Amino acid sequence: MKSSPQLATIDRRLWALAWPLMLTNLTVPLLGLVDTAVLGHLDTPEYLGAVAIGANLFSILYWTFGFMRMGTTGLAAQAWGKRDEFAQIALLLRSVLLASGIGLLLILFHQPLIRLGLHLMNPSERVAALAAEYASIRIWSAPAVLCQYTLVGWLIGTQLPKGPMVMLIVANGLNIVLDIFFVTGLGWNSRGVAMATVLAEYSAAAIGFRMVLARMPAGQGFTRALFGQLEDYLKILRVNRYIMVRTIALLLVLAFFTAQGARQGDTILAANAVLITFLLVISNGLDGFANAAEALIGEAVGKKSRSQFRNVFRVAFRWSLWGSMLFTIAFVLGGRFLISLLTSIDEVRTTAWIYLPWLWMLPLASVWGFLLDGVFIGATRTRDMQNTMLFSALAVFLPVWWLTTEWGNHGLWFSLICLMLSRAASMGWLFMNHSRHDRWFSEQ
């Protein structure tokens, strides 16, 4: 009973962080839903397939550097827990400069990267041409996207969750309006979706920069010490290299999933694109609790507060469970209706209905991996995230897919469910092991 007031306090703090982050995160799949809806009501599934291929390619390309968000959150949260203002500002400035440099390099070398990605995904000739056009426009958002990752990570880590909420809701709202105008108004089809995304990404970055400048401590200037030396930037990359490998592995699995769907025809590709959009809704919605846990776990590690660490996990676990059950009920009761909202193409809609039961399983299968990601990011135990992801992809997902190839698309979805369960089990085992031996607060 002694911990009840502490749990109540953590409950309030978790929700104060989680609800703005949930709204923020849900604008991302909402944008995907609009993309799918405006293209899904055109007269051919090729445009929908092209954006599915192109968006998947950019998920791999951009989220390869997702450590700019996740790593920044953990490090910023620990600096916040120590009340070290210089470390917070120095981390932000160096990460933004690193993100900008990587973004410019992606623009410089985008042509061979896009050609390679489309070759590996192997869509039909018409879909490949449309996806290449989409990608040649979308690549110009690279610096803005990577800077956004850093800004959002820093704002979450320093416990200003309303910052990312305003930043991304405004930007994604603009994206949706431009989507509808460019596609239905001007008839630009898939290239209109790409153009809308580029304009919105730069808007989000501009809003984020304005917010973090307002958060600068009074009298803090851009000193030489804040910019640091080459070693400081290499240290950021070394600390986050495990997140990078983990993210690449996860995205390659999703790219493989899309590519295998494409090999079964444009209709399967488009149907999977519709269902994967709902997976984004699930992950982004439930990530609100994981993102809040990142900030509070990082703070607990920075303060070396074991009681806060335990209480944050208990509260986040409880709400994650309820959230996943709510998503399951929603997709069981309304899945067919939601699919019909996204596409009026009969063959795509009826095909998506066939595979809908796999979507029912995803919330409860995947939520534990999302939650434990938040714990491991906040504690900067990123090597564990890498190792469990590699194990789940190489030792579970690929063998299960190989053994179920005769099942067709059902085997593909079954493999994805197994990947999620494997991540949850392997990370859960490590969580209990670290807790038993009190490793969360030891030097790594």
TORKOL-4160 file (C-alpha; in steps of 0.2 Angstrom, whole numbers, padded with zeros to 4 digits, m for minus):
444
<pt num="1" X="0000" Y="0000" Z="0000"/>
<pt num="2" X="0015" Y="0011" Z="0003"/>
<pt num="3" X="0018" Y="0013" Z="m0016"/>
<pt num="4" X="0000" Y="0018" Z="m0020"/>
<pt num="5" X="0002" Y="0037" Z="m0019"/>
<pt num="6" X="0018" Y="0035" Z="m0029"/>
<pt num="7" X="0009" Y="0025" Z="m0042"/>
<pt num="8" X="m0005" Y="0038" Z="m0043"/>
<pt num="9" X="0008" Y="0052" Z="m0045"/>
<pt num="10" X="0017" Y="0041" Z="m0059"/>
<pt num="11" X="m0001" Y="0038" Z="m0067"/>
<pt num="12" X="m0004" Y="0057" Z="m0068"/>
<pt num="13" X="0014" Y="0061" Z="m0075"/>
<pt num="14" X="0013" Y="0046" Z="m0087"/>
<pt num="15" X="m0004" Y="0052" Z="m0094"/>
<pt num="16" X="0002" Y="0071" Z="m0094"/>
<pt num="17" X="0016" Y="0065" Z="m0106"/>
<pt num="18" X="0006" Y="0051" Z="m0115"/>
<pt num="19" X="m0010" Y="0060" Z="m0121"/>
<pt num="20" X="m0001" Y="0073" Z="m0131"/>
<pt num="21" X="0011" Y="0060" Z="m0138"/>
<pt num="22" X="m0004" Y="0049" Z="m0143"/>
<pt num="23" X="m0012" Y="0063" Z="m0152"/>
<pt num="24" X="0004" Y="0067" Z="m0161"/>
<pt num="25" X="0008" Y="0049" Z="m0166"/>
<pt num="26" X="m0010" Y="0046" Z="m0172"/>
<pt num="27" X="m0008" Y="0060" Z="m0185"/>
<pt num="28" X="0005" Y="0050" Z="m0194"/>
<pt num="29" X="m0006" Y="0035" Z="m0198"/>
<pt num="30" X="m0020" Y="0047" Z="m0201"/>
<pt num="31" X="m0010" Y="0055" Z="m0214"/>
<pt num="32" X="m0007" Y="0037" Z="m0221"/>
<pt num="33" X="m0026" Y="0034" Z="m0220"/>
<pt num="34" X="m0029" Y="0050" Z="m0231"/>
<pt num="35" X="m0016" Y="0045" Z="m0243"/>
<pt num="36" X="m0024" Y="0028" Z="m0245"/>
<pt num="37" X="m0041" Y="0035" Z="m0246"/>
<pt num="38" X="m0038" Y="0048" Z="m0259"/>
<pt num="39" X="m0028" Y="0035" Z="m0270"/>
<pt num="40" X="m0039" Y="0020" Z="m0266"/>
<pt num="41" X="m0054" Y="0029" Z="m0274"/>
<pt num="42" X="m0045" Y="0031" Z="m0291"/>
<pt num="43" X="m0049" Y="0019" Z="m0305"/>
<pt num="44" X="m0034" Y="0008" Z="m0303"/>
<pt num="45" X="m0024" Y="0001" Z="m0289"/>
<pt num="46" X="m0007" Y="0006" Z="m0297"/>
<pt num="47" X="m0006" Y="0023" Z="m0288"/>
<pt num="48" X="m0010" Y="0015" Z="m0271"/>
<pt num="49" X="0003" Y="0002" Z="m0274"/>
<pt num="50" X="0016" Y="0015" Z="m0280"/>
<pt num="51" X="0014" Y="0025" Z="m0264"/>
<pt num="52" X="0015" Y="0009" Z="m0254"/>
<pt num="53" X="0031" Y="0005" Z="m0262"/>
<pt num="54" X="0038" Y="0022" Z="m0261"/>
<pt num="55" X="0033" Y="0026" Z="m0243"/>
<pt num="56" X="0040" Y="0009" Z="m0238"/>
<pt num="57" X="0056" Y="0014" Z="m0247"/>
<pt num="58" X="0057" Y="0030" Z="m0237"/>
<pt num="59" X="0053" Y="0022" Z="m0221"/>
<pt num="60" X="0069" Y="0011" Z="m0223"/>
<pt num="61" X="0079" Y="0026" Z="m0229"/>
<pt num="62" X="0073" Y="0038" Z="m0215"/>
<pt num="63" X="0071" Y="0027" Z="m0201"/>
<pt num="64" X="0088" Y="0020" Z="m0204"/>
<pt num="65" X="0092" Y="0036" Z="m0195"/>
<pt num="66" X="0078" Y="0034" Z="m0182"/>
<pt num="67" X="0091" Y="0035" Z="m0168"/>
<pt num="68" X="0091" Y="0053" Z="m0171"/>
<pt num="69" X="0074" Y="0053" Z="m0162"/>
<pt num="70" X="0075" Y="0038" Z="m0151"/>
<pt num="71" X="0093" Y="0040" Z="m0145"/>
<pt num="72" X="0090" Y="0059" Z="m0142"/>
<pt num="73" X="0075" Y="0055" Z="m0131"/>
<pt num="74" X="0085" Y="0044" Z="m0120"/>
<pt num="75" X="0101" Y="0055" Z="m0118"/>
<pt num="76" X="0090" Y="0071" Z="m0116"/>
<pt num="77" X="0079" Y="0062" Z="m0103"/>
<pt num="78" X="0095" Y="0057" Z="m0093"/>
<pt num="79" X="0102" Y="0075" Z="m0094"/>
<pt num="80" X="0085" Y="0081" Z="m0088"/>
<pt num="81" X="0085" Y="0069" Z="m0074"/>
<pt num="82" X="0102" Y="0076" Z="m0069"/>
<pt num="83" X="0096" Y="0094" Z="m0071"/>
<pt num="84" X="0111" Y="0097" Z="m0083"/>
<pt num="85" X="0106" Y="0111" Z="m0094"/>
<pt num="86" X="0122" Y="0113" Z="m0104"/>
<pt num="87" X="0121" Y="0094" Z="m0108"/>
<pt num="88" X="0103" Y="0096" Z="m0115"/>
<pt num="89" X="0107" Y="0111" Z="m0126"/>
<pt num="90" X="0124" Y="0103" Z="m0132"/>
<pt num="91" X="0115" Y="0087" Z="m0137"/>
<pt num="92" X="0101" Y="0096" Z="m0146"/>
<pt num="93" X="0113" Y="0107" Z="m0156"/>
<pt num="94" X="0125" Y="0093" Z="m0161"/>
<pt num="95" X="0111" Y="0081" Z="m0166"/>
<pt num="96" X="0103" Y="0094" Z="m0177"/>
<pt num="97" X="0119" Y="0097" Z="m0186"/>
<pt num="98" X="0122" Y="0079" Z="m0188"/>
<pt num="99" X="0104" Y="0076" Z="m0194"/>
<pt num="100" X="0106" Y="0091" Z="m0207"/>
<pt num="101" X="0122" Y="0083" Z="m0214"/>
<pt num="102" X="0115" Y="0066" Z="m0216"/>
<pt num="103" X="0100" Y="0073" Z="m0224"/>
<pt num="104" X="0110" Y="0082" Z="m0237"/>
<pt num="105" X="0120" Y="0067" Z="m0241"/>
<pt num="106" X="0104" Y="0057" Z="m0244"/>
<pt num="107" X="0099" Y="0070" Z="m0257"/>
<pt num="108" X="0116" Y="0069" Z="m0265"/>
<pt num="109" X="0116" Y="0050" Z="m0267"/>
<pt num="110" X="0097" Y="0047" Z="m0268"/>
<pt num="111" X="0097" Y="0040" Z="m0286"/>
<pt num="112" X="0107" Y="0024" Z="m0283"/>
<pt num="113" X="0098" Y="0021" Z="m0267"/>
<pt num="114" X="0081" Y="0023" Z="m0275"/>
<pt num="115" X="0085" Y="0012" Z="m0289"/>
<pt num="116" X="0092" Y="m0002" Z="m0278"/>
<pt num="117" X="0076" Y="m0001" Z="m0267"/>
<pt num="118" X="0065" Y="m0003" Z="m0281"/>
<pt num="119" X="0075" Y="m0017" Z="m0288"/>
<pt num="120" X="0074" Y="m0027" Z="m0272"/>
<pt num="121" X="0055" Y="m0024" Z="m0270"/>
<pt num="122" X="0052" Y="m0029" Z="m0288"/>
<pt num="123" X="0035" Y="m0021" Z="m0292"/>
<pt num="124" X="0027" Y="m0022" Z="m0309"/>
<pt num="125" X="0034" Y="m0010" Z="m0322"/>
<pt num="126" X="0020" Y="0003" Z="m0321"/>
<pt num="127" X="0020" Y="0003" Z="m0302"/>
<pt num="128" X="0039" Y="0005" Z="m0302"/>
<pt num="129" X="0038" Y="0020" Z="m0314"/>
<pt num="130" X="0026" Y="0028" Z="m0303"/>
<pt num="131" X="0035" Y="0024" Z="m0287"/>
<pt num="132" X="0051" Y="0031" Z="m0294"/>
<pt num="133" X="0043" Y="0048" Z="m0298"/>
<pt num="134" X="0036" Y="0048" Z="m0280"/>
<pt num="135" X="0053" Y="0045" Z="m0273"/>
<pt num="136" X="0062" Y="0058" Z="m0284"/>
<pt num="137" X="0051" Y="0071" Z="m0276"/>
<pt num="138" X="0050" Y="0065" Z="m0258"/>
<pt num="139" X="0069" Y="0064" Z="m0256"/>
<pt num="140" X="0070" Y="0083" Z="m0255"/>
<pt num="141" X="0062" Y="0082" Z="m0237"/>
<pt num="142" X="0077" Y="0072" Z="m0230"/>
<pt num="143" X="0085" Y="0086" Z="m0220"/>
<pt num="144" X="0068" Y="0092" Z="m0213"/>
<pt num="145" X="0063" Y="0074" Z="m0208"/>
<pt num="146" X="0079" Y="0070" Z="m0199"/>
<pt num="147" X="0079" Y="0087" Z="m0190"/>
<pt num="148" X="0061" Y="0083" Z="m0185"/>
<pt num="149" X="0067" Y="0067" Z="m0177"/>
<pt num="150" X="0080" Y="0076" Z="m0167"/>
<pt num="151" X="0068" Y="0090" Z="m0161"/>
<pt num="152" X="0054" Y="0078" Z="m0157"/>
<pt num="153" X="0066" Y="0066" Z="m0147"/>
<pt num="154" X="0073" Y="0081" Z="m0137"/>
<pt num="155" X="0056" Y="0088" Z="m0133"/>
<pt num="156" X="0050" Y="0072" Z="m0127"/>
<pt num="157" X="0066" Y="0069" Z="m0117"/>
<pt num="158" X="0064" Y="0086" Z="m0109"/>
<pt num="159" X="0046" Y="0082" Z="m0105"/>
<pt num="160" X="0038" Y="0095" Z="m0116"/>
<pt num="161" X="0026" Y="0083" Z="m0125"/>
<pt num="162" X="0014" Y="0096" Z="m0131"/>
<pt num="163" X="0028" Y="0103" Z="m0142"/>
<pt num="164" X="0028" Y="0088" Z="m0154"/>
<pt num="165" X="0009" Y="0087" Z="m0153"/>
<pt num="166" X="0008" Y="0105" Z="m0160"/>
<pt num="167" X="0022" Y="0103" Z="m0172"/>
<pt num="168" X="0016" Y="0087" Z="m0180"/>
<pt num="169" X="m0003" Y="0090" Z="m0179"/>
<pt num="170" X="m0001" Y="0107" Z="m0188"/>
<pt num="171" X="0011" Y="0099" Z="m0201"/>
<pt num="172" X="0001" Y="0083" Z="m0204"/>
<pt num="173" X="m0015" Y="0093" Z="m0205"/>
<pt num="174" X="m0007" Y="0104" Z="m0219"/>
<pt num="175" X="m0001" Y="0088" Z="m0227"/>
<pt num="176" X="m0019" Y="0081" Z="m0228"/>
<pt num="177" X="m0026" Y="0097" Z="m0235"/>
<pt num="178" X="m0012" Y="0097" Z="m0248"/>
<pt num="179" X="m0015" Y="0079" Z="m0252"/>
<pt num="180" X="m0033" Y="0082" Z="m0256"/>
<pt num="181" X="m0030" Y="0097" Z="m0266"/>
<pt num="182" X="m0015" Y="0090" Z="m0276"/>
<pt num="183" X="m0023" Y="0073" Z="m0279"/>
<pt num="184" X="m0042" Y="0077" Z="m0281"/>
<pt num="185" X="m0041" Y="0095" Z="m0286"/>
<pt num="186" X="m0026" Y="0095" Z="m0298"/>
<pt num="187" X="m0026" Y="0077" Z="m0303"/>
<pt num="188" X="m0007" Y="0074" Z="m0298"/>
<pt num="189" X="m0010" Y="0057" Z="m0291"/>
<pt num="190" X="0005" Y="0049" Z="m0283"/>
<pt num="191" X="0016" Y="0063" Z="m0286"/>
<pt num="192" X="0004" Y="0075" Z="m0278"/>
<pt num="193" X="0005" Y="0064" Z="m0262"/>
<pt num="194" X="0024" Y="0066" Z="m0263"/>
<pt num="195" X="0024" Y="0085" Z="m0265"/>
<pt num="196" X="0011" Y="0087" Z="m0251"/>
<pt num="197" X="0023" Y="0077" Z="m0239"/>
<pt num="198" X="0038" Y="0087" Z="m0243"/>
<pt num="199" X="0030" Y="0104" Z="m0240"/>
<pt num="200" X="0023" Y="0098" Z="m0224"/>
<pt num="201" X="0039" Y="0090" Z="m0217"/>
<pt num="202" X="0048" Y="0107" Z="m0219"/>
<pt num="203" X="0033" Y="0116" Z="m0210"/>
<pt num="204" X="0035" Y="0104" Z="m0196"/>
<pt num="205" X="0054" Y="0107" Z="m0194"/>
<pt num="206" X="0051" Y="0126" Z="m0194"/>
<pt num="207" X="0038" Y="0124" Z="m0180"/>
<pt num="208" X="0050" Y="0113" Z="m0170"/>
<pt num="209" X="0065" Y="0125" Z="m0172"/>
<pt num="210" X="0054" Y="0139" Z="m0165"/>
<pt num="211" X="0049" Y="0129" Z="m0150"/>
<pt num="212" X="0066" Y="0123" Z="m0145"/>
<pt num="213" X="0073" Y="0140" Z="m0147"/>
<pt num="214" X="0060" Y="0146" Z="m0135"/>
<pt num="215" X="0065" Y="0132" Z="m0123"/>
<pt num="216" X="0083" Y="0138" Z="m0122"/>
<pt num="217" X="0089" Y="0144" Z="m0105"/>
<pt num="218" X="0090" Y="0163" Z="m0102"/>
<pt num="219" X="0106" Y="0170" Z="m0107"/>
<pt num="220" X="0112" Y="0154" Z="m0116"/>
<pt num="221" X="0122" Y="0158" Z="m0132"/>
<pt num="222" X="0128" Y="0147" Z="m0146"/>
<pt num="223" X="0146" Y="0145" Z="m0138"/>
<pt num="224" X="0160" Y="0135" Z="m0146"/>
<pt num="225" X="0159" Y="0123" Z="m0131"/>
<pt num="226" X="0141" Y="0119" Z="m0136"/>
<pt num="227" X="0146" Y="0115" Z="m0154"/>
<pt num="228" X="0159" Y="0103" Z="m0147"/>
<pt num="229" X="0172" Y="0093" Z="m0157"/>
<pt num="230" X="0172" Y="0079" Z="m0170"/>
<pt num="231" X="0174" Y="0066" Z="m0156"/>
<pt num="232" X="0157" Y="0073" Z="m0148"/>
<pt num="233" X="0148" Y="0069" Z="m0165"/>
<pt num="234" X="0156" Y="0052" Z="m0166"/>
<pt num="235" X="0151" Y="0048" Z="m0149"/>
<pt num="236" X="0133" Y="0051" Z="m0153"/>
<pt num="237" X="0134" Y="0039" Z="m0168"/>
<pt num="238" X="0143" Y="0026" Z="m0157"/>
<pt num="239" X="0130" Y="0027" Z="m0143"/>
<pt num="240" X="0116" Y="0025" Z="m0156"/>
<pt num="241" X="0123" Y="0013" Z="m0168"/>
<pt num="242" X="0114" Y="m0001" Z="m0160"/>
<pt num="243" X="0097" Y="0008" Z="m0163"/>
<pt num="244" X="0102" Y="0010" Z="m0181"/>
<pt num="245" X="0106" Y="m0008" Z="m0184"/>
<pt num="246" X="0090" Y="m0013" Z="m0175"/>
<pt num="247" X="0079" Y="m0001" Z="m0185"/>
<pt num="248" X="0087" Y="m0007" Z="m0201"/>
<pt num="249" X="0083" Y="m0025" Z="m0197"/>
<pt num="250" X="0064" Y="m0020" Z="m0193"/>
<pt num="251" X="0062" Y="m0010" Z="m0208"/>
<pt num="252" X="0070" Y="m0023" Z="m0219"/>
<pt num="253" X="0057" Y="m0035" Z="m0212"/>
<pt num="254" X="0043" Y="m0023" Z="m0217"/>
<pt num="255" X="0051" Y="m0020" Z="m0234"/>
<pt num="256" X="0052" Y="m0039" Z="m0237"/>
<pt num="257" X="0034" Y="m0040" Z="m0232"/>
<pt num="258" X="0029" Y="m0027" Z="m0245"/>
<pt num="259" X="0040" Y="m0035" Z="m0258"/>
<pt num="260" X="0033" Y="m0053" Z="m0255"/>
<pt num="261" X="0015" Y="m0045" Z="m0257"/>
<pt num="262" X="0020" Y="m0037" Z="m0273"/>
<pt num="263" X="0026" Y="m0053" Z="m0280"/>
<pt num="264" X="0009" Y="m0060" Z="m0278"/>
<pt num="265" X="0001" Y="m0046" Z="m0288"/>
<pt num="266" X="m0004" Y="m0028" Z="m0288"/>
<pt num="267" X="m0021" Y="m0032" Z="m0279"/>
<pt num="268" X="m0012" Y="m0041" Z="m0264"/>
<pt num="269" X="0001" Y="m0027" Z="m0263"/>
<pt num="270" X="m0013" Y="m0014" Z="m0262"/>
<pt num="271" X="m0023" Y="m0025" Z="m0250"/>
<pt num="272" X="m0008" Y="m0027" Z="m0238"/>
<pt num="273" X="m0005" Y="m0008" Z="m0240"/>
<pt num="274" X="m0022" Y="m0005" Z="m0233"/>
<pt num="275" X="m0020" Y="m0017" Z="m0218"/>
<pt num="276" X="m0002" Y="m0011" Z="m0215"/>
<pt num="277" X="m0009" Y="0007" Z="m0213"/>
<pt num="278" X="m0019" Y="0000" Z="m0198"/>
<pt num="279" X="m0003" Y="m0007" Z="m0191"/>
<pt num="280" X="0003" Y="0010" Z="m0191"/>
<pt num="281" X="m0012" Y="0016" Z="m0182"/>
<pt num="282" X="m0009" Y="0003" Z="m0169"/>
<pt num="283" X="0010" Y="0006" Z="m0167"/>
<pt num="284" X="0008" Y="0025" Z="m0166"/>
<pt num="285" X="m0007" Y="0025" Z="m0154"/>
<pt num="286" X="0001" Y="0013" Z="m0142"/>
<pt num="287" X="0018" Y="0021" Z="m0144"/>
<pt num="288" X="0011" Y="0036" Z="m0134"/>
<pt num="289" X="0013" Y="0025" Z="m0118"/>
<pt num="290" X="0030" Y="0019" Z="m0124"/>
<pt num="291" X="0036" Y="0037" Z="m0128"/>
<pt num="292" X="0030" Y="0043" Z="m0111"/>
<pt num="293" X="0039" Y="0029" Z="m0103"/>
<pt num="294" X="0055" Y="0033" Z="m0112"/>
<pt num="295" X="0055" Y="0051" Z="m0104"/>
<pt num="296" X="0051" Y="0045" Z="m0086"/>
<pt num="297" X="0062" Y="0029" Z="m0087"/>
<pt num="298" X="0077" Y="0041" Z="m0093"/>
<pt num="299" X="0073" Y="0053" Z="m0079"/>
<pt num="300" X="0073" Y="0039" Z="m0066"/>
<pt num="301" X="0090" Y="0032" Z="m0073"/>
<pt num="302" X="0097" Y="0050" Z="m0072"/>
<pt num="303" X="0092" Y="0052" Z="m0054"/>
<pt num="304" X="0096" Y="0034" Z="m0050"/>
<pt num="305" X="0078" Y="0031" Z="m0043"/>
<pt num="306" X="0074" Y="0013" Z="m0043"/>
<pt num="307" X="0057" Y="0015" Z="m0036"/>
<pt num="308" X="0052" Y="0027" Z="m0050"/>
<pt num="309" X="0059" Y="0015" Z="m0063"/>
<pt num="310" X="0048" Y="0001" Z="m0056"/>
<pt num="311" X="0032" Y="0012" Z="m0054"/>
<pt num="312" X="0034" Y="0019" Z="m0072"/>
<pt num="313" X="0035" Y="0002" Z="m0079"/>
<pt num="314" X="0020" Y="m0005" Z="m0069"/>
<pt num="315" X="0009" Y="0010" Z="m0074"/>
<pt num="316" X="0014" Y="0010" Z="m0092"/>
<pt num="317" X="0012" Y="m0009" Z="m0093"/>
<pt num="318" X="m0006" Y="m0008" Z="m0087"/>
<pt num="319" X="m0011" Y="0006" Z="m0099"/>
<pt num="320" X="m0003" Y="m0002" Z="m0113"/>
<pt num="321" X="m0013" Y="m0018" Z="m0110"/>
<pt num="322" X="m0029" Y="m0008" Z="m0110"/>
<pt num="323" X="m0025" Y="0001" Z="m0125"/>
<pt num="324" X="m0021" Y="m0015" Z="m0135"/>
<pt num="325" X="m0037" Y="m0023" Z="m0130"/>
<pt num="326" X="m0047" Y="m0007" Z="m0136"/>
<pt num="327" X="m0038" Y="m0008" Z="m0153"/>
<pt num="328" X="m0042" Y="m0026" Z="m0154"/>
<pt num="329" X="m0061" Y="m0023" Z="m0151"/>
<pt num="330" X="m0061" Y="m0009" Z="m0163"/>
<pt num="331" X="m0054" Y="m0019" Z="m0177"/>
<pt num="332" X="m0065" Y="m0034" Z="m0174"/>
<pt num="333" X="m0081" Y="m0024" Z="m0174"/>
<pt num="334" X="m0077" Y="m0011" Z="m0187"/>
<pt num="335" X="m0063" Y="m0018" Z="m0198"/>
<pt num="336" X="m0073" Y="m0021" Z="m0213"/>
<pt num="337" X="m0081" Y="m0004" Z="m0212"/>
<pt num="338" X="m0064" Y="0004" Z="m0210"/>
<pt num="339" X="m0057" Y="m0005" Z="m0225"/>
<pt num="340" X="m0072" Y="0001" Z="m0235"/>
<pt num="341" X="m0069" Y="0019" Z="m0231"/>
<pt num="342" X="m0051" Y="0017" Z="m0237"/>
<pt num="343" X="m0054" Y="0010" Z="m0254"/>
<pt num="344" X="m0069" Y="0008" Z="m0266"/>
<pt num="345" X="m0060" Y="m0004" Z="m0278"/>
<pt num="346" X="m0069" Y="m0020" Z="m0276"/>
<pt num="347" X="m0055" Y="m0032" Z="m0278"/>
<pt num="348" X="m0044" Y="m0023" Z="m0266"/>
<pt num="349" X="m0058" Y="m0022" Z="m0253"/>
<pt num="350" X="m0063" Y="m0040" Z="m0254"/>
<pt num="351" X="m0045" Y="m0046" Z="m0253"/>
<pt num="352" X="m0041" Y="m0035" Z="m0238"/>
<pt num="353" X="m0057" Y="m0043" Z="m0229"/>
<pt num="354" X="m0049" Y="m0060" Z="m0232"/>
<pt num="355" X="m0034" Y="m0056" Z="m0222"/>
<pt num="356" X="m0042" Y="m0045" Z="m0209"/>
<pt num="357" X="m0042" Y="m0058" Z="m0195"/>
<pt num="358" X="m0023" Y="m0056" Z="m0194"/>
<pt num="359" X="m0025" Y="m0038" Z="m0190"/>
<pt num="360" X="m0036" Y="m0043" Z="m0175"/>
<pt num="361" X="m0021" Y="m0052" Z="m0167"/>
<pt num="362" X="m0008" Y="m0038" Z="m0170"/>
<pt num="363" X="m0012" Y="m0026" Z="m0155"/>
<pt num="364" X="m0009" Y="m0039" Z="m0142"/>
<pt num="365" X="0005" Y="m0047" Z="m0151"/>
<pt num="366" X="0015" Y="m0031" Z="m0154"/>
<pt num="367" X="0011" Y="m0020" Z="m0139"/>
<pt num="368" X="0024" Y="m0028" Z="m0127"/>
<pt num="369" X="0038" Y="m0025" Z="m0140"/>
<pt num="370" X="0033" Y="m0006" Z="m0141"/>
<pt num="371" X="0032" Y="m0004" Z="m0122"/>
<pt num="372" X="0049" Y="m0013" Z="m0119"/>
<pt num="373" X="0057" Y="m0002" Z="m0133"/>
<pt num="374" X="0052" Y="0013" Z="m0123"/>
<pt num="375" X="0060" Y="0006" Z="m0107"/>
<pt num="376" X="0076" Y="0001" Z="m0116"/>
<pt num="377" X="0077" Y="0018" Z="m0125"/>
<pt num="378" X="0075" Y="0028" Z="m0109"/>
<pt num="379" X="0088" Y="0017" Z="m0100"/>
<pt num="380" X="0099" Y="0018" Z="m0116"/>
<pt num="381" X="0101" Y="m0001" Z="m0117"/>
<pt num="382" X="0101" Y="0000" Z="m0136"/>
<pt num="383" X="0112" Y="m0015" Z="m0139"/>
<pt num="384" X="0099" Y="m0026" Z="m0131"/>
<pt num="385" X="0086" Y="m0019" Z="m0143"/>
<pt num="386" X="0098" Y="m0023" Z="m0158"/>
<pt num="387" X="0101" Y="m0041" Z="m0152"/>
<pt num="388" X="0083" Y="m0045" Z="m0149"/>
<pt num="389" X="0078" Y="m0038" Z="m0166"/>
<pt num="390" X="0091" Y="m0047" Z="m0175"/>
<pt num="391" X="0086" Y="m0063" Z="m0166"/>
<pt num="392" X="0068" Y="m0061" Z="m0170"/>
<pt num="393" X="0071" Y="m0057" Z="m0189"/>
<pt num="394" X="0084" Y="m0070" Z="m0193"/>
<pt num="395" X="0079" Y="m0084" Z="m0181"/>
<pt num="396" X="0060" Y="m0082" Z="m0181"/>
<pt num="397" X="0053" Y="m0072" Z="m0195"/>
<pt num="398" X="0063" Y="m0078" Z="m0210"/>
<pt num="399" X="0062" Y="m0097" Z="m0205"/>
<pt num="400" X="0043" Y="m0095" Z="m0201"/>
<pt num="401" X="0040" Y="m0087" Z="m0218"/>
<pt num="402" X="0050" Y="m0100" Z="m0227"/>
<pt num="403" X="0040" Y="m0114" Z="m0219"/>
<pt num="404" X="0024" Y="m0106" Z="m0223"/>
<pt num="405" X="0027" Y="m0100" Z="m0241"/>
<pt num="406" X="0013" Y="m0112" Z="m0247"/>
<pt num="407" X="0001" Y="m0102" Z="m0237"/>
<pt num="408" X="0003" Y="m0087" Z="m0248"/>
<pt num="409" X="m0001" Y="m0071" Z="m0240"/>
<pt num="410" X="m0008" Y="m0079" Z="m0225"/>
<pt num="411" X="0010" Y="m0086" Z="m0222"/>
<pt num="412" X="0017" Y="m0068" Z="m0223"/>
<pt num="413" X="0005" Y="m0061" Z="m0210"/>
<pt num="414" X="0008" Y="m0076" Z="m0199"/>
<pt num="415" X="0027" Y="m0073" Z="m0200"/>
<pt num="416" X="0024" Y="m0055" Z="m0195"/>
<pt num="417" X="0014" Y="m0060" Z="m0180"/>
<pt num="418" X="0028" Y="m0072" Z="m0175"/>
<pt num="419" X="0041" Y="m0058" Z="m0176"/>
<pt num="420" X="0031" Y="m0047" Z="m0164"/>
<pt num="421" X="0029" Y="m0061" Z="m0152"/>
<pt num="422" X="0047" Y="m0065" Z="m0153"/>
<pt num="423" X="0052" Y="m0047" Z="m0149"/>
<pt num="424" X="0041" Y="m0047" Z="m0134"/>
<pt num="425" X="0047" Y="m0063" Z="m0127"/>
<pt num="426" X="0066" Y="m0059" Z="m0130"/>
<pt num="427" X="0065" Y="m0042" Z="m0123"/>
<pt num="428" X="0054" Y="m0047" Z="m0108"/>
<pt num="429" X="0067" Y="m0060" Z="m0104"/>
<pt num="430" X="0081" Y="m0047" Z="m0104"/>
<pt num="431" X="0070" Y="m0035" Z="m0094"/>
<pt num="432" X="0068" Y="m0048" Z="m0080"/>
<pt num="433" X="0086" Y="m0052" Z="m0080"/>
<pt num="434" X="0092" Y="m0034" Z="m0079"/>
<pt num="435" X="0080" Y="m0031" Z="m0065"/>
<pt num="436" X="0085" Y="m0046" Z="m0055"/>
<pt num="437" X="0103" Y="m0041" Z="m0056"/>
<pt num="438" X="0100" Y="m0023" Z="m0054"/>
<pt num="439" X="0109" Y="m0019" Z="m0071"/>
<pt num="440" X="0098" Y="m0004" Z="m0076"/>
<pt num="441" X="0108" Y="0008" Z="m0066"/>
<pt num="442" X="0125" Y="0001" Z="m0069"/>
<pt num="443" X="0138" Y="0009" Z="m0081"/>
<pt num="444" X="0137" Y="0001" Z="m0099"/>
